[in-house]
Amino acid sequence: MKHALLFIVLSTAALSGCAPSSPVGLVDVQRIVANWSQYQGYQAQLMLQEQTIAQSHASNAQKQSEAQQLQSRYAQITSQLTAEVQNAAAQVARQRGLKLVLTRQGVGYGGIDITPDVEKILNITERATPAPSPT
């Protein structure tokens, strides 16, 4: 669910006027959320708040109210982060003359990967993938 909204919104962020032969940019949302410290910070904060609510000795009604507030906060944060990714993707699309930007997930072939450019705009540094340990 945490990537679903970001995936849907970015997928539908296609710029208008797209012809079949127009250049298509692709953004790897999984890579962005895996490396984006801002996203990771919000995710950790929300998970901690969820655990705190679950472990509290408050009444069920109070827990339910707090859970609804947390869900609202999650929606606000998701909307904010999605807008940031959309704006960065749109900026890269304008710079590169792309007519359409989709998420890489679900696209098996074609397109120009603009993820590194989007990451630069969002100040994301890709984390190194650890080398496989010898067995």
C-alpha positions as CSV (number, residue, x, y, z in Angstrom):
1,M,0.0,0.0,0.0
2,K,2.8,2.4,0.8
3,H,4.0,2.4,-2.8
4,A,0.5,2.0,-4.4
5,L,-0.5,5.7,-4.3
6,L,2.8,6.9,-5.4
7,F,2.7,4.4,-8.3
8,I,-0.8,5.3,-9.4
9,V,-0.3,9.0,-9.2
10,L,3.0,9.0,-11.0
11,S,1.7,6.6,-13.6
12,T,-1.2,8.9,-14.4
13,A,1.1,12.0,-14.4
14,A,1.5,11.6,-18.2
15,L,1.9,14.9,-19.9
16,S,-0.8,15.7,-22.5
17,G,-0.2,15.7,-26.2
18,C,1.6,12.4,-26.4
19,A,2.0,10.8,-29.8
20,P,2.8,7.1,-30.2
21,S,6.3,7.8,-31.3
22,S,7.1,10.3,-28.6
23,P,9.9,9.7,-26.1
24,V,8.9,8.1,-22.8
25,G,10.7,8.5,-19.5
26,L,10.7,5.9,-16.8
27,V,11.1,6.4,-13.1
28,D,11.9,3.5,-10.7
29,V,9.7,4.3,-7.7
30,Q,11.0,1.3,-5.7
31,R,14.6,2.6,-6.1
32,I,13.5,6.1,-5.1
33,V,11.7,5.0,-1.9
34,A,14.5,2.7,-1.0
35,N,17.1,5.5,-1.2
36,W,15.2,8.6,-0.2
37,S,16.1,9.5,3.3
38,Q,13.1,11.9,3.6
39,Y,10.7,9.0,2.7
40,Q,12.6,6.6,5.0
41,G,12.3,9.1,7.9
42,Y,8.6,9.6,7.5
43,Q,8.1,5.9,7.2
44,A,10.0,5.2,10.4
45,Q,8.1,8.0,12.2
46,L,4.7,6.6,11.1
47,M,5.6,3.1,12.1
48,L,6.8,4.2,15.5
49,Q,3.5,6.1,16.0
50,E,1.5,3.1,14.9
51,Q,3.4,0.9,17.5
52,T,2.9,3.5,20.2
53,I,-0.9,3.5,19.6
54,A,-1.1,-0.3,19.6
55,Q,0.8,-0.6,22.8
56,S,-0.9,2.2,24.7
57,H,-3.3,1.6,27.5
58,A,-5.9,3.9,26.1
59,S,-9.4,2.9,25.4
60,N,-10.3,1.2,22.1
61,A,-12.2,4.4,21.1
62,Q,-9.1,6.5,21.9
63,K,-6.9,4.1,19.9
64,Q,-9.3,4.2,17.0
65,S,-9.3,8.0,17.0
66,E,-5.5,8.1,17.1
67,A,-5.3,5.5,14.3
68,Q,-7.6,7.6,12.2
69,Q,-5.4,10.7,12.8
70,L,-2.3,8.7,11.9
71,Q,-4.0,7.5,8.7
72,S,-4.8,11.1,7.8
73,R,-1.2,12.1,8.5
74,Y,0.0,9.2,6.3
75,A,-2.2,10.4,3.4
76,Q,-0.9,14.0,3.8
77,I,2.7,12.7,3.7
78,T,2.1,10.4,0.8
79,S,0.5,13.3,-1.1
80,Q,3.4,15.6,-0.4
81,L,6.1,13.1,-1.4
82,T,4.2,12.1,-4.5
83,A,3.9,15.7,-5.5
84,E,7.7,16.1,-5.0
85,V,8.4,13.1,-7.3
86,Q,5.9,14.3,-9.9
87,N,7.4,17.8,-10.0
88,A,10.9,16.4,-10.3
89,A,9.9,14.0,-13.1
90,A,8.1,16.8,-14.9
91,Q,11.2,19.0,-14.6
92,V,13.4,16.2,-16.1
93,A,10.8,15.6,-18.8
94,R,10.8,19.2,-19.9
95,Q,14.6,19.3,-19.9
96,R,14.8,16.1,-22.0
97,G,11.9,16.8,-24.2
98,L,9.9,13.8,-23.0
99,K,6.2,13.7,-23.6
100,L,5.3,10.9,-21.2
101,V,6.7,9.7,-17.9
102,L,5.7,6.4,-16.4
103,T,6.9,4.3,-13.5
104,R,9.3,1.6,-14.4
105,Q,7.3,-1.0,-12.5
106,G,5.1,-2.9,-15.0
107,V,7.1,-1.6,-18.1
108,G,9.0,-4.6,-19.5
109,Y,10.5,-2.9,-22.5
110,G,11.5,0.6,-23.8
111,G,11.6,4.0,-22.4
112,I,14.4,6.2,-21.0
113,D,15.3,5.7,-17.4
114,I,15.2,9.2,-15.8
115,T,15.4,7.9,-12.2
116,P,19.0,9.2,-11.7
117,D,17.9,12.7,-12.8
118,V,14.9,12.7,-10.6
119,E,17.1,11.5,-7.7
120,K,19.4,14.5,-8.2
121,I,16.6,16.9,-8.0
122,L,15.3,15.3,-4.8
123,N,18.8,15.1,-3.4
124,I,18.8,11.3,-3.2
125,T,22.0,9.4,-3.0
126,E,21.7,5.8,-4.0
127,R,22.8,3.4,-1.4
128,A,25.4,0.9,-2.5
129,T,24.2,-2.6,-2.8
130,P,26.2,-4.9,-0.5
131,A,28.3,-7.5,-2.3
132,P,27.1,-11.1,-1.9
133,S,28.8,-12.9,0.9
134,P,30.8,-15.9,-0.1
135,T,29.2,-19.2,0.8
